[in-house]
């Protein structure tokens, strides 16, 4: 009977070791080369370059390491123009393909980051660096002429330290930084109400 228990334990241990190896060898995100650029080069757009800013003003806390998406596009935030402090409000980062080639993005669940500026242009809610993100793979395919939701962001009208911001006008600045590219959304004005 002791031999039977030892054999059972050995088989279970072997199965568990294989399961752990399998889980840890699944990549969270594909290598940058697999989705960083389209398989066929994007043609030079006949339309003017998108109005999307290429870099935010100095003092930004947003990730800027990746090069800008080369396919003609526009990116926007869609959501309410006002909120009350303490009410978690959601905006959706959308991407419109204005080019002739599809845009294929394979990215993580936290690829869209944002910061909030006050009326003077000072960052009052910085892009958090300690955010816990799931190791989820998100696939965003945007055909020519199509608009797709990329990811939602949430903000509750508080500053980086969690303190309520005073009523007034603010600007949300958001960037997609994943799949080896960077996409800046148009700045979104929002008002904090009393």
SULSULUR-V672343 format. One line per field, one symbol per residue. ss: DSSP state (H for helix, E for strand, C for the rest). psi: psi as a letter, one per 40 degrees, with the letter a starting at -180 (. if undefined). burial: I if it has 16 or more other C-alpha atoms within 10 Angstrom, else O. A space follows every 10 residues. Layout:
ss->???
psi->???
burial->???
This chain:
ss->CHHHHHHHHH HHHHHHHHHH HHHHCCCCCC CHHHHCCCCC CCCCCCCCCC CCCCCCCCCC CCCCCCEECC CCEEEEEEEC CEEECCCCEE EEEEEEECCC CCEEEEEECC CEEEEEECCC CCEEECCCCC CCCCCCEEEE EECCCCEEEE EEEEECCECC CCCECCCEEE EEEEEEEECC EEEECCCEEE EEEC
psi->dddddddddd dddddddddd dddeehidii idedediidi ihihhdiiii ehidiiiiei eihediiihd hhiihihhai eiiihehhih ihhihhheae iihhhhiief dhiiihiade ehhdhihhef hhiifhhhhh hhiheihihd iiiiieeiad eeihiiiahi hhhihhgife ihhhiiihhi hhi.
burial->OOOOOOOOOO OOOOOOOOOO OOOOOOOOIO OOOOIIIIOO OIOOOOOOOO OOOOOOOOOI IIIIOOOIII IIIIIIIOOO OIIIIOOOII IIIIIIIIIO IIIIIIIIII IIIIIIIIOO OIIIIIIOOO OOOOOOOIOI IIIIOOIIII IIIOIIIIII OOOOIIOOII IIIIIIIIII IIIIIIIIII IIOO
